[in-house]
Amino acid sequence: MLDIIVIALMVTGLFFFFGTTIGLHRFPDFYTRMHAAGKGDTLSSILLLSGLALYNLHHLSPDTVQVSLKIMFICVVIFITSPTATHAIMDAGYESKVKYWTRRKDSSAPQSSIEPGKGEDT
């Protein structure tokens, strides 16, 4: 039963990492990419590390319990610091006036407010 839970956590964590990667490549601007990175990275890291902590408990001993507790402590640290860092980076982008994506009203095709050749894809 423990193996099934570990596999489910690991596969779900990999799914969210994959989704984060797609979001980073497909979203049009800095803010949406940071949103994908912040949410997906936090959730997938916690799922993968939780699966690792449970897998470590296969051979129950004081040493494995201690290691699993340390891994869960790392999960708590990631849960607190990753969204905070994402917010700080997005706030810095906002303060430095990074342009955000807008859609033109005359066309239904998405357009970027960033001019071509300025370092961002359109």
Secondary structure as the mmCIF struct_conf table of DSSP 4:
data_model
#
loop_
_struct_conf.conf_type_id
_struct_conf.id
_struct_conf.beg_label_comp_id
_struct_conf.beg_label_asym_id
_struct_conf.beg_label_seq_id
_struct_conf.end_label_comp_id
_struct_conf.end_label_asym_id
_struct_conf.end_label_seq_id
HELX_RH_AL_P HELX_RH_AL_P1 LEU A 2 ARG A 26
BEND BEND1 PRO A 28 ASP A 29
HELX_RH_AL_P HELX_RH_AL_P2 PHE A 30 ASN A 56
TURN_TY1_P TURN_TY1_P1 LEU A 57 HIS A 58
BEND BEND2 HIS A 59 HIS A 59
HELX_RH_AL_P HELX_RH_AL_P3 PRO A 62 GLU A 95
TURN_TY1_P TURN_TY1_P2 SER A 96 LYS A 97
STRN STRN1 THR A 102 ARG A 103
TURN_TY1_P TURN_TY1_P3 LYS A 105 ASP A 106
BEND BEND3 SER A 108 ALA A 109
STRN STRN2 PRO A 110 GLN A 111
BEND BEND4 SER A 113 ILE A 114
HELX_LH_PP_P HELX_LH_PP_P1 GLU A 115 GLU A 115
TURN_TY1_P TURN_TY1_P4 PRO A 116 GLY A 117
BEND BEND5 LYS A 118 GLU A 120
#
